[in-house]
Amino acid sequence: MGPRRVPYTALPRASSDGVAVHFAPQDDSDAADVEDNELFDMSRRSSTALEVSDNDALYYGAALGSRTRRRKSRVFWATVVSLVCVSVVGMFWFYFNGISWMQRSKKRNVILMISDGFGPASETMARNFMQQTRNYTFSYQSPLDEILVGSSRTRSSDSLVTDSAAGATAFSCQMKSYNGAIGVDASKTPCGTVLEAAKLQRRMATGLVATSRITHATPAAFSAHATSRNMEDLIAEYQIGNYSLGPVVDLMFGGGQCHFVGQSQPDGMHSCRLDDRHLWSEARKNGYTTLSTRKEFDALNSADTGLLPLLGTFASSHMDYEIDRDPKVQPSLAEMAKKALDILEHATRKRNDGFFLMIEGSRIDMAAHTNDPAAHVRDILAYWDAVSVVRKFVDAHPDTVLISVSDHETGGFSVAKQLTPEYPEYKWNPHALESVKHSIEYISSQLLPHQPGADAAKTEEDRYRTVRDKVFPEWLAIKDATHEEILAVASETDSVKLRQLLSNAISNRAQLGWATHGHSAVDVNLYAYGKDAHLLRGNHENTDIGDFIVKALGLDLASVSSKIRAERVVQSTQALKETWFGRRNGIDDLDAPEHSH
């Protein structure tokens, strides 16, 4: 029987060729298996030779691998650097051009509503009027109250108190200009407007709706370029495309037909131009659809894509105050707004361009110039109706934004008036306005012999009876007029003084105050609804409204300005300057006293 083997453990033991692994018995009492050790040593020496060969291969392989890894590393980092560079360049492009490109590639509608001469106190007064006369609750909110986002400052470049021309130019050209400026900068150079840029750069449909003459300051500032707002003959020429850009306004609804008619008065139309140029006929020859009656307005088919361009004027001068308006003769602001929205929406339905529409409640301002609270509140309510129409459109078209703002406040209006030297009552009376039937403008036109509609043959006694029996009790709803009040109104022949007497009669009974027949510098409310409306939160300069529109549509106004710098900004005929109470160059015409502002 052979020798007993014992298990082995691997132990490092010194040897002549360095440290080698030998097997040693676990039990020191047993002898080491010499034979196995010798066999292991022989195997180890053979392995050493192989290891030398392997080490050479490993060395050269490692070298090759190292170069490969370095090459891959260089490719990797080059790729990373390239991506970073592309990303940086891309971010700069996106910031300066990409956003604009994205905006242009998306359909957007912008509706700018301007409540001319409408200040914060007027909103309060109208809300109180509705609460008291309609039995609405204390918590009632108007269509504007619900979308209030901030306020707008109103100063122009040359005065803390702006006029409508400079106020509208701040919106349209995104810059301050002087009082009286129509689409020109402070140096009287034409400035590109948001309406022009929307048409040229985004191919958008465009429209203007107003209850004033369409050639008046606010709509003019979006569609024309003149050094003075009084150059309405030139403004009308711009509006039908008689300049280098061609027709840029697709739709116009409002008053002011007289500035489109030459002095020869073809077709029985009234003219207030100082030349014989018949723009109405020119517009038709250039493809415009023209209309001037309520019947024609109602017959418009909004789905007819051949309607545009469209020019509709429903009064020779300004449209009537809402309190005087005959609905069978003239459409309301809300009706014109709805028709304009329907037409522009149909025109752009199959396109990715959208539309820009400016809607002005023009005569809110004019009533305040006359200090006529009854006409003022009725035109505010008419404006609210238009706001409701537009809000419904925005709800159905989420790619649309509505902005509503005033160009300035008019009248220095206050919802309070101290009537006696004693400590004043804390009171105002909305019911004093509730039953008033006509504006002060209308009443004065019926009383003054030189005004249209007045009976020049009336004697002083006849006029007294008319004032006593009709003007005060029926038209003004004043049942307690004194003999002194009746006599003063009946005997007054100056329009300015007469209108002041009528204003006092209404305002005193309502206990409403007026500081001026002009404008004031007060900040006005800013309202917004729809796409990105939150960006208008807070207090803004009026130029920020233009800036918002420019960014929303990705417009470049400087590019448009560069194209029109050489355009004519002074009309060839004398401008009919409107002064106090609308007396143009001393001529008593169809204009109401407050129309110049």
LINVENWO-V772679 format. One line per field, one symbol per residue. ss: DSSP state (~ for helix, > for strand, _ for the rest). phi: phi as a letter, one per 20 degrees, with the letter a starting at -180 (. if undefined). burial: I if it has 16 or more other C-alpha atoms within 10 Angstrom, else O. Layout:
ss: ???
phi: ???
burial: ???
This chain:
ss: _______>>>>>>>>__>>>>>>>>________~~~~~~~~~~~~~~~~~~~~~~~~~~~~~~~~~~~~~~~~~~~~~~~~~~~~~~~~~~~~~~~~~~~~~~~~___>>>>>>_____~~~~~~~~~~~~~~___________~~~>>>>>>__________~~~~~~~~~~________>_>_____>___~~~~~~~~~__>>>>>>>>>___~~~~~~~__>_____~~~~~~~~___________>>>>>_~~~~_____~~~__________~~~~~~~___>>>__~~~~~~__________>>>>___________________~~~~~~~~~~~~~~~~______>>>>>>__~~~~~~~___~~~~~~~~~~~~~~~~~~~~~~~~___>>>>>>___>>___>________________~~~~_____~~~~~~~~____________~~~~~~~~~~~~~~~~_______~~~~~~~~~___~~~~~~~~~~~~~~~~__>_____>>___>>>>>>>__~~~~_>>>>_~~~~~~~~~~~___~~~~~~~~_____________>_~~~_>__>_____~~~~_
phi: .fffecfccecfcfbfdofcececffdffeefefffffffffffffffffffffffffffffffffffffffffffffffffffffffgffffffecfffffffedfcdcdddcegmddgffffgfffgffeedlfffegcfgegfcfcrbcecfefdbfdedfffffffffdmbfbefofdmcefemdgdfdfffffffedlffcbccbeegfefgffffecbbbfbffefffgffgfeneafemfddebccrdnffedcffflfmmeedcfdcdedfgfffffenfedbbcfffffefegeffefefccccdbfdfffggfdfefedcfefffffffffffffffdfedddmbdcdcdefegfffffeldfffffffffffggfffffffffgecfedcdccbdfaecnlfceabeecffgffeabcgffefdfebffgffffeeegeegneefefefffffffffecfffefdldedfegfffffffefdefffffffffffffffelddceaedeceffdfccbbogmfffefoecfffffffffgffdmecffffgfedgeffccffeffefedgmmeflmeecffffeffc
burial: OOOOOOOOOOOOOOOOOOOOIIIIIOOOOOOIIOOOOOOOOOOOOOOOOOOOOOOOOOOOOOOOOOOOOOOOOOOOOOOOOOOOOOOOOOOOOOOOOOIIOOIIOOIIIIIIIIIIIIIIIIIOIIIIIIIIOOOOOOOOOIIIOOIIIIIIIIIIIOOOIIIIIIIIIIIIIIIIIIIIIIIIIIOIIIIIIIIIIIIOIIIIIIIIIIIIIIIIIIIIIIIIIIIIIIIIIIIIIIIIIIOOOOIIIIIIIIIIIIIIIIIOIOOOOIIIIIIOIIIIOIIOOOOIIIIIIIOOIOOOOIOOOOIIIIIIIIIIIIIIIIIOOOOOOIIIIIIIIIIIIOIIIOIIOOOOIIIIIIIIIIIIIIIIIIIIIIIIIIIIIIIIIIIIIIIOIIOOOOIIIIIIIIIIIIIIIIIIIOOOOOOOOOOIIIOIIIOIIIIIIIIIIIIIOOIIOOOOOOOOOOIIOIIIOOIIIIIIIIOOOOOOIIIIIIIIOOIOOIIIIIIIIIIIIIIIIIOOIIIIIIIIIIIIIIIOIOOIOOIIIIIIIIIIIIOIIIIIIOOIIOOIIOOIIOIOOOIIIIOIIIIIOOOOOIIIIIIII
